[in-house]
Amino acid sequence: MAEKWISQNAYMDKYHIGFAEVKHLMNTGQVEWRTTEGGQIRIKDGGDSVSREMYEQEKTKRIEAETTLENLKNMIFSVLKIDKTELNLHKNY
């Protein structure tokens, strides 16, 4: 299916959803959209690919999530190592 940009009203009609739901999808990044020079909203409908901008945003989010996960793992391992040392000291009593 080819990439196609449709109006907000056409999107609402096609998917049988209301204005508030479309706005929610737009604000949370669940649909890709843009504003025309005339100020009209167009929502991406169809196509197998995402825009370069959306790809880069998702890539950045993934890298940040992986970094956060790695930092959390390091903190947990650090804490567990300290706890293991303390447990070993208590066992010697």
Backbone hydrogen bonds, N-H to C=O, Kabsch-Sander energy under -0.5 kcal/mol:
donor,donor_aa,acceptor,acceptor_aa,energy
4,K,45,D,-0.7
6,I,4,K,-0.5
6,I,43,I,-2.8
8,Q,41,I,-0.8
11,Y,7,S,-2.2
12,M,8,Q,-2.3
13,D,9,N,-2.5
14,K,10,A,-2.6
15,Y,11,Y,-2.3
16,H,12,M,-0.8
17,I,12,M,-1.5
22,V,18,G,-2.1
23,K,19,F,-2.5
24,H,20,A,-2.2
25,L,21,E,-2.5
26,M,22,V,-2.3
27,N,23,K,-3.0
28,T,24,H,-1.9
29,G,26,M,-1.2
30,Q,25,L,-2.1
31,V,25,L,-1.2
34,R,42,R,-2.4
36,T,40,Q,-3.2
39,G,36,T,-1.9
42,R,34,R,-2.9
43,I,6,I,-3.4
44,K,32,E,-3.1
45,D,4,K,-3.9
55,Y,51,S,-2.4
56,E,52,R,-2.6
57,Q,53,E,-2.2
58,E,54,M,-2.4
59,K,55,Y,-2.4
60,T,56,E,-2.3
61,K,57,Q,-2.2
62,R,58,E,-2.3
63,I,59,K,-2.3
64,E,60,T,-2.5
65,A,61,K,-2.4
66,E,62,R,-2.6
67,T,63,I,-2.4
68,T,64,E,-2.5
69,L,65,A,-2.6
70,E,66,E,-2.3
71,N,67,T,-2.5
72,L,68,T,-2.6
73,K,69,L,-2.5
74,N,70,E,-2.4
75,M,71,N,-2.2
76,I,72,L,-2.6
77,F,73,K,-2.8
78,S,74,N,-2.1
79,V,75,M,-2.5
80,L,76,I,-3.0
81,K,77,F,-2.1
82,I,78,S,-1.9
83,D,79,V,-2.7
84,K,80,L,-2.6
85,T,81,K,-1.9
86,E,82,I,-2.2
87,L,83,D,-2.6
88,N,84,K,-2.2
89,L,85,T,-1.9
90,H,86,E,-2.1
91,K,87,L,-1.8
92,N,88,N,-0.9
93,Y,90,H,-1.1
